[in-house]
Amino acid sequence: MRHQLPVTGNGMLPSAMPAGKKPNITPILGDSLEVIELYHREKAQVLEKSLQQLNLLENAKEIAFICREVMVIREKIASILKRKFKS
């Protein structure tokens, strides 16, 4: 899966730039280990921030669920790091 960066450094879309000044855009591989790792790290951060808004007495089940999800995500990140540094 390839993704193109839609906005260049000057904030203009590549299609809005003059014909002679098209930027060199390097594609981002969506299935690379770095992208997958970044996705999981951001997901864990979002879950950890949502934990800060919950009350233990009122939201115990939600807190337990989020903690389990964070643990699963951290295990995935650990396996990604093992694969990344193994090769």
Biopython code that builds the backbone (N, CA, C, O; Angstrom):
import numpy as np
from Bio.PDB.StructureBuilder import StructureBuilder

atoms = [
    (1, "MET", "N", (0.848, -1.158, 0.000)),
    (1, "MET", "CA", (0.000, 0.000, 0.000)),
    (1, "MET", "C", (0.897, 1.224, 0.000)),
    (1, "MET", "O", (1.791, 1.336, 0.839)),
    (2, "ARG", "N", (0.672, 2.138, -0.923)),
    (2, "ARG", "CA", (1.470, 3.351, -1.011)),
    (2, "ARG", "C", (0.601, 4.558, -0.738)),
    (2, "ARG", "O", (-0.541, 4.636, -1.191)),
    (3, "HIS", "N", (1.145, 5.482, -0.004)),
    (3, "HIS", "CA", (0.459, 6.729, 0.294)),
    (3, "HIS", "C", (1.338, 7.877, -0.166)),
    (3, "HIS", "O", (2.551, 7.851, 0.038)),
    (4, "GLN", "N", (0.748, 8.867, -0.773)),
    (4, "GLN", "CA", (1.475, 10.060, -1.168)),
    (4, "GLN", "C", (1.214, 11.144, -0.141)),
    (4, "GLN", "O", (0.114, 11.240, 0.402)),
    (5, "LEU", "N", (2.202, 11.944, 0.119)),
    (5, "LEU", "CA", (2.018, 13.088, 0.998)),
    (5, "LEU", "C", (1.247, 14.147, 0.220)),
    (5, "LEU", "O", (1.743, 14.616, -0.805)),
    (6, "PRO", "N", (0.054, 14.545, 0.664)),
    (6, "PRO", "CA", (-0.755, 15.461, -0.121)),
    (6, "PRO", "C", (-0.291, 16.909, -0.071)),
    (6, "PRO", "O", (-0.556, 17.663, -1.007)),
    (7, "VAL", "N", (0.386, 17.317, 0.982)),
    (7, "VAL", "CA", (0.763, 18.714, 1.133)),
    (7, "VAL", "C", (2.275, 18.826, 1.171)),
    (7, "VAL", "O", (2.951, 18.064, 1.861)),
    (8, "THR", "N", (2.798, 19.788, 0.418)),
    (8, "THR", "CA", (4.246, 19.983, 0.374)),
    (8, "THR", "C", (4.675, 20.901, 1.512)),
    (8, "THR", "O", (3.849, 21.328, 2.319)),
    (9, "GLY", "N", (5.948, 21.196, 1.572)),
    (9, "GLY", "CA", (6.484, 22.032, 2.637)),
    (9, "GLY", "C", (5.926, 23.441, 2.657)),
    (9, "GLY", "O", (5.880, 24.069, 3.715)),
    (10, "ASN", "N", (5.497, 23.960, 1.493)),
    (10, "ASN", "CA", (4.953, 25.309, 1.471)),
    (10, "ASN", "C", (3.448, 25.327, 1.696)),
    (10, "ASN", "O", (2.839, 26.396, 1.645)),
    (11, "GLY", "N", (2.839, 24.191, 1.941)),
    (11, "GLY", "CA", (1.415, 24.126, 2.251)),
    (11, "GLY", "C", (0.521, 24.014, 1.036)),
    (11, "GLY", "O", (-0.701, 23.963, 1.178)),
    (12, "MET", "N", (1.095, 23.975, -0.155)),
    (12, "MET", "CA", (0.279, 23.881, -1.365)),
    (12, "MET", "C", (0.137, 22.424, -1.787)),
    (12, "MET", "O", (1.070, 21.631, -1.655)),
    (13, "LEU", "N", (-1.034, 22.086, -2.292)),
    (13, "LEU", "CA", (-1.218, 20.764, -2.873)),
    (13, "LEU", "C", (-0.393, 20.678, -4.148)),
    (13, "LEU", "O", (-0.245, 21.682, -4.845)),
    (14, "PRO", "N", (0.152, 19.504, -4.474)),
    (14, "PRO", "CA", (0.958, 19.376, -5.686)),
    (14, "PRO", "C", (0.192, 19.761, -6.946)),
    (14, "PRO", "O", (0.791, 20.284, -7.886)),
    (15, "SER", "N", (-1.099, 19.520, -6.989)),
    (15, "SER", "CA", (-1.877, 19.852, -8.175)),
    (15, "SER", "C", (-2.065, 21.357, -8.324)),
    (15, "SER", "O", (-2.346, 21.825, -9.427)),
    (16, "ALA", "N", (-1.919, 22.131, -7.246)),
    (16, "ALA", "CA", (-2.101, 23.578, -7.300)),
    (16, "ALA", "C", (-0.811, 24.314, -7.621)),
    (16, "ALA", "O", (-0.826, 25.528, -7.821)),
    (17, "MET", "N", (0.296, 23.602, -7.673)),
    (17, "MET", "CA", (1.579, 24.239, -7.945)),
    (17, "MET", "C", (1.748, 24.429, -9.447)),
    (17, "MET", "O", (1.144, 23.700, -10.233)),
    (18, "PRO", "N", (2.556, 25.394, -9.850)),
    (18, "PRO", "CA", (2.843, 25.583, -11.275)),
    (18, "PRO", "C", (3.467, 24.328, -11.877)),
    (18, "PRO", "O", (4.121, 23.552, -11.180)),
    (19, "ALA", "N", (3.258, 24.141, -13.174)),
    (19, "ALA", "CA", (3.685, 22.905, -13.847)),
    (19, "ALA", "C", (5.182, 22.663, -13.729)),
    (19, "ALA", "O", (5.605, 21.515, -13.593)),
    (20, "GLY", "N", (5.984, 23.702, -13.777)),
    (20, "GLY", "CA", (7.428, 23.535, -13.722)),
    (20, "GLY", "C", (7.958, 23.316, -12.318)),
    (20, "GLY", "O", (9.134, 22.989, -12.156)),
    (21, "LYS", "N", (7.129, 23.484, -11.299)),
    (21, "LYS", "CA", (7.591, 23.400, -9.916)),
    (21, "LYS", "C", (6.920, 22.259, -9.157)),
    (21, "LYS", "O", (6.605, 22.409, -7.977)),
    (22, "LYS", "N", (6.701, 21.151, -9.798)),
    (22, "LYS", "CA", (6.122, 19.998, -9.108)),
    (22, "LYS", "C", (7.140, 19.460, -8.107)),
    (22, "LYS", "O", (8.302, 19.264, -8.461)),
    (23, "PRO", "N", (6.726, 19.217, -6.865)),
    (23, "PRO", "CA", (7.677, 18.744, -5.857)),
    (23, "PRO", "C", (8.013, 17.274, -6.063)),
    (23, "PRO", "O", (7.235, 16.517, -6.642)),
    (24, "ASN", "N", (9.169, 16.892, -5.584)),
    (24, "ASN", "CA", (9.538, 15.481, -5.560)),
    (24, "ASN", "C", (8.946, 14.876, -4.299)),
    (24, "ASN", "O", (9.397, 15.160, -3.190)),
    (25, "ILE", "N", (7.945, 14.050, -4.477)),
    (25, "ILE", "CA", (7.265, 13.446, -3.335)),
    (25, "ILE", "C", (7.681, 11.991, -3.246)),
    (25, "ILE", "O", (7.536, 11.231, -4.203)),
    (26, "THR", "N", (8.196, 11.613, -2.094)),
    (26, "THR", "CA", (8.558, 10.224, -1.892)),
    (26, "THR", "C", (7.368, 9.506, -1.270)),
    (26, "THR", "O", (6.811, 9.983, -0.281)),
    (27, "PRO", "N", (6.976, 8.387, -1.822)),
    (27, "PRO", "CA", (5.824, 7.666, -1.271)),
    (27, "PRO", "C", (6.158, 7.046, 0.075)),
    (27, "PRO", "O", (7.299, 6.663, 0.333)),
    (28, "ILE", "N", (5.150, 6.955, 0.924)),
    (28, "ILE", "CA", (5.296, 6.311, 2.220)),
    (28, "ILE", "C", (4.688, 4.929, 2.095)),
    (28, "ILE", "O", (3.536, 4.789, 1.685)),
    (29, "LEU", "N", (5.443, 3.919, 2.440)),
    (29, "LEU", "CA", (4.915, 2.564, 2.383)),
    (29, "LEU", "C", (4.056, 2.321, 3.610)),
    (29, "LEU", "O", (4.543, 2.370, 4.740)),
    (30, "GLY", "N", (2.775, 2.059, 3.384)),
    (30, "GLY", "CA", (1.825, 1.890, 4.480)),
    (30, "GLY", "C", (2.002, 0.590, 5.234)),
    (30, "GLY", "O", (1.500, 0.456, 6.350)),
    (31, "ASP", "N", (2.695, -0.362, 4.659)),
    (31, "ASP", "CA", (2.873, -1.629, 5.346)),
    (31, "ASP", "C", (4.287, -1.795, 5.899)),
    (31, "ASP", "O", (4.662, -2.894, 6.307)),
    (32, "SER", "N", (5.066, -0.732, 5.919)),
    (32, "SER", "CA", (6.414, -0.831, 6.469)),
    (32, "SER", "C", (6.331, -0.931, 7.992)),
    (32, "SER", "O", (5.357, -0.491, 8.603)),
    (33, "LEU", "N", (7.340, -1.499, 8.576)),
    (33, "LEU", "CA", (7.352, -1.701, 10.022)),
    (33, "LEU", "C", (7.299, -0.376, 10.769)),
    (33, "LEU", "O", (6.685, -0.288, 11.833)),
    (34, "GLU", "N", (7.936, 0.654, 10.223)),
    (34, "GLU", "CA", (7.938, 1.953, 10.890)),
    (34, "GLU", "C", (6.535, 2.543, 10.958)),
    (34, "GLU", "O", (6.136, 3.091, 11.985)),
    (35, "VAL", "N", (5.788, 2.429, 9.861)),
    (35, "VAL", "CA", (4.437, 2.979, 9.819)),
    (35, "VAL", "C", (3.516, 2.205, 10.750)),
    (35, "VAL", "O", (2.701, 2.799, 11.457)),
    (36, "ILE", "N", (3.643, 0.890, 10.753)),
    (36, "ILE", "CA", (2.816, 0.063, 11.635)),
    (36, "ILE", "C", (3.148, 0.364, 13.093)),
    (36, "ILE", "O", (2.252, 0.467, 13.931)),
    (37, "GLU", "N", (4.432, 0.505, 13.392)),
    (37, "GLU", "CA", (4.845, 0.827, 14.758)),
    (37, "GLU", "C", (4.292, 2.182, 15.183)),
    (37, "GLU", "O", (3.783, 2.321, 16.295)),
    (38, "LEU", "N", (4.388, 3.173, 14.317)),
    (38, "LEU", "CA", (3.881, 4.507, 14.627)),
    (38, "LEU", "C", (2.373, 4.476, 14.859)),
    (38, "LEU", "O", (1.870, 5.137, 15.768)),
    (39, "TYR", "N", (1.649, 3.709, 14.038)),
    (39, "TYR", "CA", (0.201, 3.588, 14.210)),
    (39, "TYR", "C", (-0.138, 3.034, 15.588)),
    (39, "TYR", "O", (-1.003, 3.570, 16.280)),
    (40, "HIS", "N", (0.536, 1.969, 15.985)),
    (40, "HIS", "CA", (0.259, 1.350, 17.280)),
    (40, "HIS", "C", (0.655, 2.267, 18.438)),
    (40, "HIS", "O", (-0.046, 2.323, 19.448)),
    (41, "ARG", "N", (1.765, 2.981, 18.300)),
    (41, "ARG", "CA", (2.178, 3.908, 19.361)),
    (41, "ARG", "C", (1.146, 5.025, 19.544)),
    (41, "ARG", "O", (0.809, 5.388, 20.671)),
    (42, "GLU", "N", (0.650, 5.566, 18.429)),
    (42, "GLU", "CA", (-0.349, 6.627, 18.523)),
    (42, "GLU", "C", (-1.659, 6.099, 19.108)),
    (42, "GLU", "O", (-2.314, 6.786, 19.893)),
    (43, "LYS", "N", (-2.032, 4.898, 18.731)),
    (43, "LYS", "CA", (-3.249, 4.291, 19.272)),
    (43, "LYS", "C", (-3.123, 4.094, 20.782)),
    (43, "LYS", "O", (-4.076, 4.346, 21.520)),
    (44, "ALA", "N", (-1.963, 3.649, 21.243)),
    (44, "ALA", "CA", (-1.741, 3.461, 22.681)),
    (44, "ALA", "C", (-1.793, 4.798, 23.409)),
    (44, "ALA", "O", (-2.328, 4.877, 24.515)),
    (45, "GLN", "N", (-1.241, 5.854, 22.803)),
    (45, "GLN", "CA", (-1.277, 7.173, 23.433)),
    (45, "GLN", "C", (-2.705, 7.681, 23.565)),
    (45, "GLN", "O", (-3.061, 8.277, 24.582)),
    (46, "VAL", "N", (-3.522, 7.449, 22.546)),
    (46, "VAL", "CA", (-4.919, 7.880, 22.603)),
    (46, "VAL", "C", (-5.651, 7.146, 23.725)),
    (46, "VAL", "O", (-6.416, 7.751, 24.477)),
    (47, "LEU", "N", (-5.413, 5.849, 23.832)),
    (47, "LEU", "CA", (-6.060, 5.076, 24.890)),
    (47, "LEU", "C", (-5.585, 5.524, 26.273)),
    (47, "LEU", "O", (-6.385, 5.616, 27.205)),
    (48, "GLU", "N", (-4.296, 5.800, 26.408)),
    (48, "GLU", "CA", (-3.768, 6.247, 27.697)),
    (48, "GLU", "C", (-4.331, 7.612, 28.086)),
    (48, "GLU", "O", (-4.579, 7.863, 29.265)),
    (49, "LYS", "N", (-4.535, 8.492, 27.114)),
    (49, "LYS", "CA", (-5.141, 9.792, 27.407)),
    (49, "LYS", "C", (-6.597, 9.636, 27.823)),
    (49, "LYS", "O", (-7.083, 10.373, 28.680)),
    (50, "SER", "N", (-7.293, 8.678, 27.217)),
    (50, "SER", "CA", (-8.690, 8.468, 27.598)),
    (50, "SER", "C", (-8.790, 7.909, 29.014)),
    (50, "SER", "O", (-9.790, 8.124, 29.698)),
    (51, "LEU", "N", (-7.761, 7.198, 29.453)),
    (51, "LEU", "CA", (-7.743, 6.693, 30.828)),
    (51, "LEU", "C", (-7.726, 7.829, 31.843)),
    (51, "LEU", "O", (-8.294, 7.703, 32.927)),
    (52, "GLN", "N", (-7.088, 8.918, 31.502)),
    (52, "GLN", "CA", (-6.976, 10.046, 32.428)),
    (52, "GLN", "C", (-8.330, 10.693, 32.702)),
    (52, "GLN", "O", (-8.500, 11.357, 33.724)),
    (53, "GLN", "N", (-9.289, 10.510, 31.806)),
    (53, "GLN", "CA", (-10.595, 11.142, 31.964)),
    (53, "GLN", "C", (-11.596, 10.256, 32.688)),
    (53, "GLN", "O", (-12.710, 10.691, 32.979)),
    (54, "LEU", "N", (-11.213, 9.022, 32.982)),
    (54, "LEU", "CA", (-12.148, 8.088, 33.594)),
    (54, "LEU", "C", (-11.965, 8.027, 35.105)),
    (54, "LEU", "O", (-10.870, 8.235, 35.628)),
    (55, "ASN", "N", (-13.049, 7.741, 35.780)),
    (55, "ASN", "CA", (-13.061, 7.610, 37.233)),
    (55, "ASN", "C", (-13.123, 6.124, 37.567)),
    (55, "ASN", "O", (-13.935, 5.395, 36.999)),
    (56, "LEU", "N", (-12.282, 5.676, 38.472)),
    (56, "LEU", "CA", (-12.205, 4.254, 38.809)),
    (56, "LEU", "C", (-13.516, 3.723, 39.376)),
    (56, "LEU", "O", (-13.901, 2.595, 39.071)),
    (57, "LEU", "N", (-14.203, 4.503, 40.186)),
    (57, "LEU", "CA", (-15.451, 4.043, 40.794)),
    (57, "LEU", "C", (-16.587, 3.940, 39.777)),
    (57, "LEU", "O", (-17.435, 3.054, 39.883)),
    (58, "GLU", "N", (-16.607, 4.838, 38.796)),
    (58, "GLU", "CA", (-17.703, 4.855, 37.836)),
    (58, "GLU", "C", (-17.406, 4.087, 36.554)),
    (58, "GLU", "O", (-18.332, 3.617, 35.892)),
    (59, "ASN", "N", (-16.145, 3.953, 36.194)),
    (59, "ASN", "CA", (-15.774, 3.380, 34.901)),
    (59, "ASN", "C", (-14.794, 2.227, 35.021)),
    (59, "ASN", "O", (-13.857, 2.131, 34.229)),
    (60, "ALA", "N", (-14.990, 1.361, 35.985)),
    (60, "ALA", "CA", (-14.028, 0.278, 36.229)),
    (60, "ALA", "C", (-13.911, -0.675, 35.038)),
    (60, "ALA", "O", (-12.808, -1.085, 34.676)),
    (61, "LYS", "N", (-15.047, -1.029, 34.427)),
    (61, "LYS", "CA", (-14.998, -1.962, 33.294)),
    (61, "LYS", "C", (-14.309, -1.345, 32.087)),
    (61, "LYS", "O", (-13.551, -2.017, 31.388)),
    (62, "GLU", "N", (-14.569, -0.080, 31.846)),
    (62, "GLU", "CA", (-13.914, 0.607, 30.732)),
    (62, "GLU", "C", (-12.411, 0.705, 30.960)),
    (62, "GLU", "O", (-11.624, 0.523, 30.032)),
    (63, "ILE", "N", (-12.020, 0.990, 32.189)),
    (63, "ILE", "CA", (-10.598, 1.090, 32.515)),
    (63, "ILE", "C", (-9.907, -0.256, 32.317)),
    (63, "ILE", "O", (-8.805, -0.314, 31.771)),
    (64, "ALA", "N", (-10.544, -1.328, 32.754)),
    (64, "ALA", "CA", (-9.969, -2.660, 32.580)),
    (64, "ALA", "C", (-9.829, -2.997, 31.099)),
    (64, "ALA", "O", (-8.816, -3.560, 30.684)),
    (65, "PHE", "N", (-10.844, -2.654, 30.299)),
    (65, "PHE", "CA", (-10.793, -2.921, 28.862)),
    (65, "PHE", "C", (-9.662, -2.132, 28.202)),
    (65, "PHE", "O", (-8.900, -2.680, 27.405)),
    (66, "ILE", "N", (-9.558, -0.856, 28.533)),
    (66, "ILE", "CA", (-8.520, -0.022, 27.932)),
    (66, "ILE", "C", (-7.129, -0.508, 28.337)),
    (66, "ILE", "O", (-6.211, -0.511, 27.518)),
    (67, "CYS", "N", (-6.974, -0.911, 29.577)),
    (67, "CYS", "CA", (-5.678, -1.434, 30.025)),
    (67, "CYS", "C", (-5.293, -2.693, 29.260)),
    (67, "CYS", "O", (-4.135, -2.866, 28.879)),
    (68, "ARG", "N", (-6.268, -3.572, 29.036)),
    (68, "ARG", "CA", (-5.988, -4.783, 28.245)),
    (68, "ARG", "C", (-5.603, -4.421, 26.819)),
    (68, "ARG", "O", (-4.686, -5.016, 26.253)),
    (69, "GLU", "N", (-6.293, -3.452, 26.238)),
    (69, "GLU", "CA", (-5.980, -3.023, 24.877)),
    (69, "GLU", "C", (-4.565, -2.435, 24.796)),
    (69, "GLU", "O", (-3.829, -2.721, 23.851)),
    (70, "VAL", "N", (-4.191, -1.629, 25.768)),
    (70, "VAL", "CA", (-2.858, -1.036, 25.785)),
    (70, "VAL", "C", (-1.801, -2.129, 25.911)),
    (70, "VAL", "O", (-0.759, -2.057, 25.260)),
    (71, "MET", "N", (-2.054, -3.132, 26.734)),
    (71, "MET", "CA", (-1.098, -4.234, 26.885)),
    (71, "MET", "C", (-0.943, -5.003, 25.574)),
    (71, "MET", "O", (0.171, -5.379, 25.210)),
    (72, "VAL", "N", (-2.040, -5.241, 24.863)),
    (72, "VAL", "CA", (-1.979, -5.936, 23.573)),
    (72, "VAL", "C", (-1.188, -5.109, 22.567)),
    (72, "VAL", "O", (-0.366, -5.644, 21.822)),
    (73, "ILE", "N", (-1.438, -3.815, 22.549)),
    (73, "ILE", "CA", (-0.733, -2.930, 21.619)),
    (73, "ILE", "C", (0.754, -2.909, 21.931)),
    (73, "ILE", "O", (1.576, -2.930, 21.015)),
    (74, "ARG", "N", (1.110, -2.867, 23.195)),
    (74, "ARG", "CA", (2.525, -2.862, 23.567)),
    (74, "ARG", "C", (3.211, -4.175, 23.177)),
    (74, "ARG", "O", (4.382, -4.173, 22.797)),
    (75, "GLU", "N", (2.490, -5.290, 23.269)),
    (75, "GLU", "CA", (3.048, -6.564, 22.811)),
    (75, "GLU", "C", (3.276, -6.539, 21.308)),
    (75, "GLU", "O", (4.283, -7.054, 20.822)),
    (76, "LYS", "N", (2.338, -5.939, 20.565)),
    (76, "LYS", "CA", (2.506, -5.818, 19.116)),
    (76, "LYS", "C", (3.714, -4.958, 18.785)),
    (76, "LYS", "O", (4.487, -5.283, 17.884)),
    (77, "ILE", "N", (3.876, -3.859, 19.515)),
    (77, "ILE", "CA", (5.030, -2.984, 19.280)),
    (77, "ILE", "C", (6.329, -3.732, 19.575)),
    (77, "ILE", "O", (7.307, -3.596, 18.839)),
    (78, "ALA", "N", (6.342, -4.517, 20.645)),
    (78, "ALA", "CA", (7.543, -5.293, 20.981)),
    (78, "ALA", "C", (7.878, -6.286, 19.869)),
    (78, "ALA", "O", (9.046, -6.451, 19.519)),
    (79, "SER", "N", (6.865, -6.945, 19.312)),
    (79, "SER", "CA", (7.133, -7.898, 18.229)),
    (79, "SER", "C", (7.593, -7.176, 16.967)),
    (79, "SER", "O", (8.423, -7.698, 16.222)),
    (80, "ILE", "N", (7.062, -5.985, 16.722)),
    (80, "ILE", "CA", (7.500, -5.194, 15.569)),
    (80, "ILE", "C", (8.964, -4.795, 15.740)),
    (80, "ILE", "O", (9.751, -4.885, 14.797)),
    (81, "LEU", "N", (9.323, -4.358, 16.936)),
    (81, "LEU", "CA", (10.708, -3.965, 17.189)),
    (81, "LEU", "C", (11.662, -5.149, 17.045)),
    (81, "LEU", "O", (12.779, -4.995, 16.553)),
    (82, "LYS", "N", (11.214, -6.336, 17.480)),
    (82, "LYS", "CA", (12.050, -7.530, 17.311)),
    (82, "LYS", "C", (12.289, -7.805, 15.835)),
    (82, "LYS", "O", (13.415, -8.081, 15.423)),
    (83, "ARG", "N", (11.212, -7.727, 15.027)),
    (83, "ARG", "CA", (11.350, -7.964, 13.588)),
    (83, "ARG", "C", (12.197, -6.889, 12.933)),
    (83, "ARG", "O", (12.983, -7.172, 12.029)),
    (84, "LYS", "N", (12.035, -5.649, 13.391)),
    (84, "LYS", "CA", (12.748, -4.516, 12.793)),
    (84, "LYS", "C", (14.247, -4.616, 13.030)),
    (84, "LYS", "O", (15.034, -4.367, 12.117)),
    (85, "PHE", "N", (14.648, -4.970, 14.224)),
    (85, "PHE", "CA", (16.063, -5.027, 14.548)),
    (85, "PHE", "C", (16.682, -6.381, 14.240)),
    (85, "PHE", "O", (17.905, -6.519, 14.268)),
    (86, "LYS", "N", (15.862, -7.376, 13.948)),
    (86, "LYS", "CA", (16.377, -8.686, 13.562)),
    (86, "LYS", "C", (16.911, -8.647, 12.141)),
    (86, "LYS", "O", (17.915, -9.290, 11.832)),
    (87, "SER", "N", (16.234, -7.882, 11.263)),
    (87, "SER", "CA", (16.655, -7.843, 9.863)),
    (87, "SER", "C", (17.671, -6.785, 9.579)),
    (87, "SER", "O", (18.111, -6.643, 8.438)),
]
sb = StructureBuilder()
sb.init_structure("model")
sb.init_model(0)
sb.init_chain("A")
sb.init_seg("    ")
for serial, (resi, resn, name, xyz) in enumerate(atoms, 1):
    if name == "N":
        sb.init_residue(resn, " ", resi, " ")
    sb.init_atom(name, np.array(xyz, "f"), 0.0, 1.0, " ", f" {name:<3s}", serial, name[0])
structure = sb.get_structure()
